[in-house]
Structure formats: structure tokens, C-alpha cells
Amino acid sequence: MDQIKINLSEDQIPRQWYNLAADFKTPVKPPLGPDGNPISPDMLSKVFPMNIIEQEVSTERWIDIPEEILEMLYRWRPAPLRRAIYLEKHLKTPAKIYYKDESLSPAGSHKPNTAVAQAWYNKQFGIKKLTTETGAGQWGSALSFACSLVGLECTVFMVRISFDQKPFRKTLMRVWGGNCIPSPSDQTAAGRQILSENPDTPGSLGIAISEAIEMAVSDTTGETRYSLGSVLNHVMLHQTIIGLEAKKQLEIVGEKKVDVVIGCAGGGSNFAGLSFPFVNDKIHGAKIDIIGVEPTACPTLTRGAYAYDHGDIAQMTPLLAMHTLGHKFIPAPIHAGGLRYHGMAPLVSHAVCEGLIRPKAYDQITCYKAAQTWARTEGFVCAPETSHAIAGAIDEALKAKEECKEKVILFNYSGHGLMDLLGYEKFLNEELSDYSLPDDVLNKSLESIKDFPKL
Ligand SMILES: *Cc1c(COP(=O)(O)O)cnc(C)c1O
């Protein structure tokens, strides 16, 4: 009988995070300030605590995970590696499909891996309160949970339309003690300005980011900071525990080599978390196909420009060297809310440019079909974001069948979909449509970055 659940005990948890920035052949381009020069760490010090800024700019290969962070992670880590034998049988593939199950965390996704680390570092630095934004509510709930563990206040600006349409994520935040405010709000100058111009606005992630950063930097006590759930280097770093665990688990079942590694990519953090330790192997000669899957409606890696751009619509963040669709880009309302981001983690973008990662895009209905196949074989109901990774894994397994090769495929199961049933309901009722981004819309959106420094 094949082993289908591969677990590690607490004492087998990785004790260091892996930093890919240490191993690139060419250095990653630095973030730039408003004057076009590289920003200095202290320019970020009102936004993030210095211990996190140090991680953000670090090129150390291995960074110790503090014992107290491990103690928080033990609630759901090490996370199981599973083999999808029921899907393999259904596809009649000779490939072995493994997946890392990140859906078992308290918030139901990989996001608490970095949330608990960020909350802990802020607490260490003497911070009392964190602010953040959330779209569909995944990140806001993960950070609310993490803040409740370390004893920080947490204020989450949630995009108004989601606040109204997805009331249960707001409830989750409140259960964990988070304060969830619909954005735009009357609590910040940015929010008041937008409300006075357009009181009925549905809000946007860009507006919510502006409000969260404003609230953090304008606290004159200096005890508030801002927290981001993806994109930045320290977030990728914290997530590498996923891939480091997976390596140990594959070893246990005797897999010496992985042929394909797959993750869905929104801001890039769960994909980076699983793949970066394997990207390291690839840099050192291993033959691995590493695939980042994104939606055709928001094709950042497959069709975006590699350029300097802001991380948010209000241009509050430094200019980041990344694949981007333009900071004003508003993606079509697909259900994979976590993949509707215009930019990409600079570390992921750099790895794509170095030929280490291969991006791929799928449309929404293909992904829901993959999710349905998954639910009817493996049993679990995945997040709409995760369905992109599953669609990628199914294609690779079918390719292995054509080639008659017993490949080893590994993908990241970034979260469960039990709070995303509205999207499934629409899929089952055949009310969903595919959105492919027209060239002229993309080109128009990219005009917003034409005056920024070039790469
Ligand atoms: C937020 C989220 C994503 C996308 O974010 P990344 O930073 O790209 O990982 C993917 N899957 C789930 C379940 C999420 O909650």
C-alpha cells in the first residue's frame, strides 16, 4: 500500500527559513524611492519594524526561525504532504502527484505562516497595533488570528464590496479579536476624501492599502505598524517552511527527484514558499520544471511588463522591480480573489527572468472544472485560488501519461474553499464566464508606468 499521508513530528520542523536572494546569479534590482534612487532601510521604518526591514533586505541564505514562532506554528505545522492517488487513478497517469496541504491552518490557508512571524517580530520591537488591508478576507483573518496569539491590536481595512458580500470572513476576524472596517472609511484622510467624492464606491484593494498605511504612519505614539501578506521578500522567506518540509517528506517516501513543482501565484507567496527550495536545486543543476499558475483574467507573469511599478494604486509603496499589469489595473471579478493582484513578488519575477520559473495561465472555468474533479476524486473542496495549481497538476499528469513517464509532480494546496461556496454555486449553475484580458486594455493600463525608471 502506498503511503498517502506523510507526516513529520514537531521535532522535524525546519528551524531556518531559506532566502533565495542569496543564490541568484545576478542580484535582484532594489526598490526605488520617489526620487528614483534606491530606498534606505530607515525610509521604511515608519511602516515596518526594523527587525522585519532587516529580513527584507537580507542576503543571508539561512535565517533562524525563533523558538517562539515555532511554538505558534506547531498548532498546524509540520503540515502533511499527501499523495493524490485517487486523482492519479482517475487520470490513469503513471505520474505520482504529491501536494502540500496548507489548508489545515486555523485560517484555512498558508497565510498564517507569515502572519504569526510578522506579529511576533512587531511585538518584539515594542509595537502595540498592526494595520492591514484585505480583499476577500483571507489575509485579514490570518493576521487577526496571529495578533490574538501575541497580544497585538489588529485593524483590518476590508474592501467595502467584500465586506458587504462576504460577511463570514469579517466574523472570523472578529472572533480572533480583529477590528474589521469597511474601506473607504471615515477613519483616514484618504478614506474621507474618497467618500466625499463618491459615497457609494465599492472600494478597492488600493484604497484599503492607502488607509492601512496612513493609519500606521500617522500614529504619533510610534506604536503602530503596517503588515503585508504577500509580495515582499520577508513574506516569501517566512513561507519557505512549506518547501523545506516538503523536501524532508519526499525523502521519507524515497523520492530522490521531483520533476515538476507547481503553485498558484497571486502576489507569489505560497508559490514561492513551496518552490524556492527547489529553485535553489535548479540553480545548482537539478532538472525541475517549476510552474507558477495565474488566471488569464490577471496574467501578471505571462503578459505583464517586467518593470518598476508601485505595489498599490495610491503609489504609497516604493517602486518595485516586478512583473506588473500597471498599478491602476482593475482585474475582472473572478472568484479567485487572492489572484487578482496587478504585481508580483520581486523575487518570483526575478526567478522568471532568470529562466528558473515557467509561468502559465488558466481561465476560470477550466480551474473550477479541475476543482470539481478534485472534489469528486480526492474529496476536498479547494479554494478558487488553489484550483489553478490543481489545473496545472492535472495537465502535467496527463502529459506524463502521453509520454509514458513516471514523473513526480508536487503542488501546493494553498487553502480550502469552504468559505468560498458562492463561486462554486455559480459554477454549478453555469453562471460563470471566462475573462481573457484584451491587448488594448492591457496596453492602456501599462501606460501608467511609462514614466517610471526602466529596468
Ligand atoms: C491569498 C491566497 C493566495 C494568493 O496569494 P499568494 O501570495 O500568491 O500565495 C492563494 N491561495 C489562497 C488560498 C490564498 O488565501
Ligand as a Chemical Component Dictionary entry (heavy atoms), coordinates in Angstrom:
data_LIG
# 
_chem_comp.id                   LIG 
_chem_comp.type                 NON-POLYMER 
_chem_comp.pdbx_formal_charge   0 
_chem_comp.three_letter_code    LIG 
# 
loop_
_chem_comp_atom.comp_id 
_chem_comp_atom.atom_id 
_chem_comp_atom.alt_atom_id 
_chem_comp_atom.type_symbol 
_chem_comp_atom.charge 
_chem_comp_atom.model_Cartn_x 
_chem_comp_atom.model_Cartn_y 
_chem_comp_atom.model_Cartn_z 
_chem_comp_atom.pdbx_ordinal 
LIG C1 C1 C 0 -4.109 34.720 -0.646 1  
LIG C2 C2 C 0 -4.188 33.379 -1.264 2  
LIG C3 C3 C 0 -3.471 33.046 -2.449 3  
LIG C4 C4 C 0 -2.680 34.046 -3.229 4  
LIG O1 O1 O 0 -1.644 34.678 -2.564 5  
LIG P1 P1 P 0 -0.113 34.341 -2.812 6  
LIG O2 O2 O 0 0.638  35.376 -2.087 7  
LIG O3 O3 O 0 0.133  34.393 -4.307 8  
LIG O4 O4 O 0 0.117  32.981 -2.303 9  
LIG C5 C5 C 0 -3.563 31.746 -2.923 10 
LIG N1 N1 N 0 -4.307 30.812 -2.297 11 
LIG C6 C6 C 0 -5.004 31.090 -1.174 12 
LIG C7 C7 C 0 -5.820 30.008 -0.544 13 
LIG C8 C8 C 0 -4.954 32.379 -0.620 14 
LIG O5 O5 O 0 -5.637 32.651 0.504  15 
# 
loop_
_chem_comp_bond.comp_id 
_chem_comp_bond.atom_id_1 
_chem_comp_bond.atom_id_2 
_chem_comp_bond.value_order 
_chem_comp_bond.pdbx_ordinal 
LIG C1 C2 SING 1  
LIG C2 C3 SING 2  
LIG C2 C8 DOUB 3  
LIG C3 C4 SING 4  
LIG C3 C5 DOUB 5  
LIG C4 O1 SING 6  
LIG O1 P1 SING 7  
LIG P1 O2 DOUB 8  
LIG P1 O3 SING 9  
LIG P1 O4 SING 10 
LIG C5 N1 SING 11 
LIG N1 C6 DOUB 12 
LIG C6 C7 SING 13 
LIG C6 C8 SING 14 
LIG C8 O5 SING 15 
# 
